Amino acid sequence: MSHWVFLSVAIVAEVIGTSFLKSSEGFSKLLPSVIVVVAYVVAFYFLGLTLKTLPVGIAYAVWAGAGVALITLVGYLFFGQVLDAPAVVGILLIAAGVAVINLFSASVGNGDG
């Protein structure tokens, strides 16, 4: 179960890093740039821990899907980015894919990947 905690930390750290990447204005602002680097180091460290027990394909699918959904939510809430209906449907499909992997895949948690 700790691999899911590690993966969650990795995803949240990656979303924080990506959010501050916009604020860093091309790494021209020091504090947001430092936050980006630290967040990505944390993200990849915890992704590495996750890969000790979770297959890389499953971990990356969950990482990517959850990351897309969360960063889209951050964009909407904090940057005023508007989503049209196709974008919302696409994000819901990504979330459904992550749910299918977690609920039904025999590959999750077997460490064979």
Backbone torsions as a table, in degrees:
resi	resn	phi	psi	omega
1	MET	NA	-25.6	-178.7
2	SER	-64.2	-24.8	178.9
3	HIS	-64.5	-30.5	177.1
4	TRP	-71.9	-36.5	176.0
5	VAL	-64.7	-46.9	178.7
6	PHE	-59.8	-43.1	-179.9
7	LEU	-66.2	-38.4	177.3
8	SER	-62.7	-43.5	177.2
9	VAL	-61.6	-43.3	179.5
10	ALA	-60.7	-43.5	-178.8
11	ILE	-65.7	-46.8	-179.8
12	VAL	-62.8	-42.2	178.7
13	ALA	-63.4	-40.3	178.7
14	GLU	-65.3	-39.4	178.4
15	VAL	-66.5	-40.1	175.5
16	ILE	-61.4	-47.4	179.3
17	GLY	-59.1	-45.1	-179.8
18	THR	-65.6	-38.7	178.3
19	SER	-62.3	-43.9	-179.5
20	PHE	-77.0	-17.3	175.5
21	LEU	-61.0	-40.5	176.2
22	LYS	-62.7	-43.9	-178.2
23	SER	-70.2	-21.7	-178.3
24	SER	-73.0	-13.8	-179.7
25	GLU	49.8	59.3	178.2
26	GLY	69.9	34.5	-178.6
27	PHE	62.6	28.2	178.1
28	SER	-94.5	-9.6	177.1
29	LYS	-113.4	126.0	-169.9
30	LEU	-62.8	-57.8	-173.4
31	LEU	-59.8	-50.5	177.5
32	PRO	-61.4	-33.1	178.8
33	SER	-66.0	-41.1	177.6
34	VAL	-64.6	-42.0	178.5
35	ILE	-61.9	-40.3	177.8
36	VAL	-58.5	-50.8	-176.4
37	VAL	-63.5	-46.4	-179.5
38	VAL	-63.3	-43.7	-179.1
39	ALA	-62.8	-41.8	179.2
40	TYR	-69.4	-35.2	175.3
41	VAL	-62.3	-46.4	177.7
42	VAL	-60.7	-44.8	-178.1
43	ALA	-59.8	-47.9	-177.0
44	PHE	-73.7	-30.0	175.1
45	TYR	-62.2	-49.8	-178.0
46	PHE	-71.8	-30.3	172.8
47	LEU	-63.9	-40.1	176.8
48	GLY	-60.6	-41.8	176.7
49	LEU	-63.6	-39.3	179.1
50	THR	-59.9	-40.0	-174.8
51	LEU	-72.0	-6.1	174.1
52	LYS	-68.9	-27.6	-175.9
53	THR	-126.5	-17.4	-177.2
54	LEU	-110.7	136.7	178.7
55	PRO	-58.1	142.4	-174.5
56	VAL	-60.3	-39.0	-179.8
57	GLY	-64.6	-41.4	178.5
58	ILE	-68.0	-48.1	-179.6
59	ALA	-58.5	-43.8	-177.7
60	TYR	-70.5	-35.9	177.3
61	ALA	-62.5	-44.9	178.9
62	VAL	-66.9	-44.6	178.3
63	TRP	-55.4	-51.0	-176.5
64	ALA	-66.7	-46.7	-178.2
65	GLY	-64.2	-48.9	179.7
66	ALA	-66.5	-38.4	178.7
67	GLY	-61.9	-44.3	178.9
68	VAL	-61.4	-47.1	-178.9
69	ALA	-63.2	-45.3	-177.9
70	LEU	-69.0	-41.8	-178.8
71	ILE	-69.1	-29.9	174.7
72	THR	-66.7	-41.1	176.3
73	LEU	-63.4	-43.7	177.2
74	VAL	-60.7	-44.2	178.2
75	GLY	-59.0	-41.0	178.9
76	TYR	-67.7	-48.8	-174.4
77	LEU	-74.1	-39.1	-171.5
78	PHE	-107.0	-22.8	-177.1
79	PHE	-115.5	3.7	176.4
80	GLY	66.7	24.8	179.7
81	GLN	-79.5	130.0	-175.2
82	VAL	-93.7	140.1	177.7
83	LEU	-108.6	132.2	174.0
84	ASP	-90.2	174.5	-175.6
85	ALA	-58.1	-44.8	178.6
86	PRO	-61.6	-35.4	177.6
87	ALA	-65.1	-43.2	179.0
88	VAL	-63.8	-44.7	178.7
89	VAL	-61.4	-44.1	179.2
90	GLY	-60.4	-43.1	179.0
91	ILE	-66.5	-39.1	176.1
92	LEU	-63.5	-37.1	177.0
93	LEU	-66.6	-38.8	175.9
94	ILE	-62.2	-46.3	178.9
95	ALA	-61.3	-39.3	178.0
96	ALA	-64.4	-39.0	177.9
97	GLY	-62.7	-43.3	176.9
98	VAL	-62.3	-41.7	179.2
99	ALA	-63.1	-42.9	179.2
100	VAL	-60.4	-44.8	178.5
101	ILE	-58.7	-48.5	-175.9
102	ASN	-70.3	-34.4	-175.7
103	LEU	-87.6	-30.9	-168.9
104	PHE	-123.1	-14.0	-175.9
105	SER	-78.1	130.1	175.3
106	ALA	-73.6	-13.7	-179.1
107	SER	-76.3	-20.5	-175.9
108	VAL	-69.7	121.7	172.4
109	GLY	82.0	4.6	-178.7
110	ASN	-88.1	-12.0	175.6
111	GLY	70.6	10.6	-177.0
112	ASP	-87.2	-6.7	-172.6
113	GLY	-83.5	NA	NA
